[in-house]
Amino acid sequence: MSSSDIFIGETIGTAILILLGGGVCAAVTLKASKARGAGWVAIALGWGFAVMVAAYISTPLSGAHLNPALTLALAIKDGDWGDVPVYWAGQLLGALIGATLVWIAYYGQFHAHLTDKEIVGGPGAQATTAKAVEAQEKGAGPVLGVFSTGPEIRNVAQNLATEIIGTFVLVLAVLTQGLNQDGDGLGALGVLITSFVVVAIGLSLGGPTGYAINPARDLGPRIVHALLPLPNKGGSDWSYAWIPVAGPLIGAAIAAGLYNVAFA
């Protein structure tokens, strides 16, 4: 694979991943969305299908890493670090593009949600317990959860451990079951397996932090949230932002180390 193929494939694939994954979060969260209130199962399935679609699209070009943590794990596994910056650059750019497309697709819903006094408060607002969890968290605005993750209970050690554990499961599953014949990306069957693993992680381990398990998936959309001209959007919770970056990278490194010791 050439560097240009890798960059283009990762940019397109990660953009599709965030468009569909962030899209299901928007669909479930935002006022005037037909899917509002569909719940956690819809989010877990939506992200799983997002991985499947994005990976099948990008596999021919880049091997469909779509996740800096997986790129790190493969570099540790093979000892080849040459293409890591290209993968990471494409993934971050794709995440930025995908999050922007979610905003465009749900533009009216974002405006309706963020100008609703029952959600953002203000004169005439009634007491309500229906505000988004994100609005109740320190430093997080009422639609931040559409873009990036946040904990239900703020405990740095627990939140970091949850992201490490979830990413460890994802990466170990990919390394043992999902790679193509060259071992540098996902295979055709591996895409399907990985998609189901993501659903399983979401259902089983997603409750505490929202299962970023992918630094680009969280950081790119968080940047977009900070930059977009959304009314009453609140903060982007930068004090938490390092956890969904560091946790997945640590989890991936541990998984790759275990793979090299036990499976290679």
C-alpha positions in Angstrom: 0.0 0.0 0.0 1.3 3.5 -0.9 1.2 6.3 1.6 -1.4 8.1 -0.6 -3.7 5.0 -0.6 -3.3 4.7 3.2 -4.1 8.4 3.8 -7.1 8.4 1.4 -8.5 5.1 2.6 -8.2 6.1 6.3 -9.7 9.5 5.7 -12.7 8.2 3.8 -13.2 5.2 6.1 -13.0 7.2 9.3 -15.3 9.9 7.9 -17.9 7.2 7.2 -17.4 5.6 10.6 -18.0 8.9 12.4 -20.8 10.0 10.1 -22.8 6.8 10.8 -21.7 6.4 14.4 -22.1 10.0 15.4 -25.3 9.9 13.3 -26.9 7.3 15.5 -26.0 9.3 18.6 -27.6 12.4 17.1 -30.7 10.4 16.0 -31.2 9.0 19.6 -30.4 12.3 21.4 -31.7 15.3 19.5 -35.1 16.9 19.7 -37.2 16.5 16.5 -35.4 13.3 15.5 -37.6 10.4 14.6 -35.4 8.0 16.5 -35.1 10.1 19.6 -35.1 8.0 22.7 -34.4 4.7 20.8 -31.9 3.9 23.5 -28.5 2.3 24.1 -29.1 -0.9 22.1 -29.7 1.3 19.0 -26.4 3.2 19.7 -24.4 -0.1 20.1 -25.9 -1.6 16.9 -25.4 1.7 15.0 -21.7 1.9 15.9 -21.3 -1.8 15.0 -22.8 -1.3 11.6 -20.8 1.9 11.2 -17.6 0.0 11.6 -18.7 -2.6 9.1 -19.7 -0.1 6.4 -16.6 2.0 6.9 -14.2 -0.9 7.0 -15.5 -2.6 3.9 -15.2 0.7 2.0 -11.6 1.4 3.1 -10.1 -2.1 3.3 -9.0 -2.2 -0.4 -7.0 1.1 0.1 -5.6 1.0 3.6 -6.6 -2.2 5.4 -9.2 -0.3 7.4 -7.4 0.5 10.6 -9.8 3.5 11.2 -8.4 3.7 14.8 -5.0 5.0 16.0 -5.1 2.3 18.7 -5.2 -0.5 16.1 -2.5 1.2 14.1 -0.3 1.3 17.2 -1.0 -2.3 18.0 -0.1 -3.5 14.5 3.1 -1.4 14.6 4.1 -3.1 17.9 3.2 -6.5 16.5 5.2 -6.1 13.3 7.9 -3.7 14.4 7.1 -1.5 11.4 6.4 2.2 12.4 7.0 3.8 9.0 3.3 4.4 8.1 2.0 5.2 11.5 2.0 9.0 11.0 0.1 8.6 7.7 -2.5 6.4 9.3 -3.0 8.7 12.2 -3.2 11.8 10.1 -5.9 10.2 7.8 -7.9 9.0 10.8 -8.0 12.4 12.5 -8.9 14.2 9.3 -11.6 11.7 8.6 -13.0 12.1 12.1 -13.1 15.8 11.7 -14.9 15.4 8.3 -17.4 12.8 9.6 -18.4 14.9 12.7 -19.0 17.9 10.4 -21.2 15.9 8.2 -23.3 14.8 11.2 -23.8 18.4 12.0 -24.9 19.2 8.5 -27.3 16.2 8.3 -28.9 17.1 11.7 -28.6 20.9 11.4 -32.2 21.6 12.1 -32.3 19.1 15.0 -29.3 20.6 16.6 -30.9 24.1 16.5 -34.2 22.8 17.8 -32.5 20.9 20.6 -30.2 23.7 21.7 -32.9 26.4 21.7 -35.3 24.3 23.8 -35.5 26.0 27.2 -36.2 22.6 28.8 -32.8 21.4 27.6 -30.5 24.4 27.9 -32.4 26.3 30.6 -33.3 30.0 30.6 -36.2 32.2 31.4 -39.5 30.3 31.4 -37.9 26.9 31.7 -39.6 24.4 34.0 -37.7 22.0 36.3 -37.0 18.8 34.5 -35.0 15.6 34.9 -35.0 14.9 31.2 -31.9 16.9 30.3 -29.1 14.9 28.6 -26.6 13.3 31.0 -23.9 15.3 29.3 -25.5 18.6 30.4 -25.2 17.6 34.0 -21.5 16.8 33.7 -18.9 19.4 34.6 -17.6 21.1 31.5 -19.9 19.2 29.0 -22.5 20.8 26.9 -26.0 19.3 26.2 -25.0 17.8 22.8 -21.4 16.9 23.4 -22.4 13.2 23.6 -23.3 13.3 19.9 -19.7 14.1 19.1 -17.6 12.5 21.8 -17.7 10.4 25.0 -18.1 11.2 28.7 -18.3 9.3 31.9 -21.4 8.6 33.9 -19.4 8.8 37.1 -16.2 10.9 37.0 -13.4 8.8 38.4 -10.2 9.2 36.6 -8.8 5.7 37.5 -12.0 3.9 36.7 -12.7 5.8 33.5 -9.1 5.2 32.2 -9.3 1.5 33.2 -12.6 1.1 31.4 -11.2 2.5 28.1 -8.1 0.4 28.5 -10.1 -2.8 29.0 -12.5 -2.1 26.2 -9.8 -1.4 23.7 -7.8 -4.4 24.9 -10.7 -6.6 24.0 -11.2 -5.0 20.6 -7.5 -5.1 19.6 -6.9 -8.6 20.8 -10.0 -9.8 18.9 -8.7 -8.1 15.7 -5.2 -9.5 16.1 -6.3 -13.0 16.7 -9.4 -13.2 14.4 -9.7 -10.2 12.1 -6.5 -9.6 10.1 -6.0 -10.2 6.4 -3.5 -12.6 5.0 -0.7 -10.0 5.1 -1.5 -9.2 8.7 -1.5 -5.4 8.1 -5.3 -4.7 8.1 -8.7 -6.2 8.3 -9.7 -9.1 6.1 -13.2 -9.6 4.6 -14.4 -11.9 7.4 -12.4 -9.9 9.9 -14.5 -6.8 9.2 -17.7 -8.7 10.1 -16.1 -10.2 13.3 -14.8 -6.8 14.3 -18.2 -5.2 13.9 -19.8 -7.7 16.2 -17.0 -7.2 18.7 -17.7 -3.5 18.7 -21.4 -4.2 19.4 -20.4 -6.5 22.2 -18.1 -4.0 23.8 -20.8 -1.3 23.5 -23.4 -3.5 25.2 -21.2 -4.9 27.9 -18.5 -2.3 28.6 -20.0 0.9 27.1 -22.0 2.0 30.1 -19.4 3.7 32.3 -17.7 6.0 29.7 -19.5 5.6 26.3 -16.7 3.3 25.0 -14.5 5.6 22.8 -12.0 2.7 22.3 -10.6 4.9 19.5 -8.7 8.1 20.0 -9.6 9.6 16.7 -13.3 8.8 17.2 -13.3 11.0 20.3 -10.7 13.7 19.7 -11.7 14.6 16.1 -15.4 15.2 16.9 -14.6 16.9 20.2 -12.6 19.5 18.2 -15.5 19.9 15.8 -17.9 20.4 18.7 -15.5 23.1 20.0 -15.4 24.9 16.6 -19.0 24.7 15.4 -21.2 27.7 15.7 -23.9 25.9 17.8 -26.1 28.0 20.0 -26.0 27.2 23.7 -23.6 24.3 23.0 -21.8 24.5 26.3 -18.3 23.2 26.9 -16.3 20.5 25.1 -15.1 18.9 28.4 -11.4 19.2 27.6 -10.4 18.1 31.1 -11.7 14.6 30.3 -10.5 14.5 26.7 -7.1 12.9 27.4 -8.8 9.7 28.8 -10.4 8.5 25.6 -7.0 9.1 23.9 -4.6 7.6 26.4 -6.8 4.7 27.5 -7.3 3.2 24.0 -3.6 3.6 23.2 -2.6 1.9 26.5 -5.1 -0.9 26.0 -3.9 -1.5 22.4 -0.3 -1.6 23.5 -1.1 -4.2 26.2 -3.1 -6.3 23.7 -0.3 -6.2 21.1 2.3 -7.2 23.8 0.2 -10.1 24.9 -0.3 -11.2 21.3 3.4 -11.2 20.6 4.0 -13.3 23.7 1.1 -15.7 23.6 0.0 -16.0 19.9 2.8 -15.0 17.6 
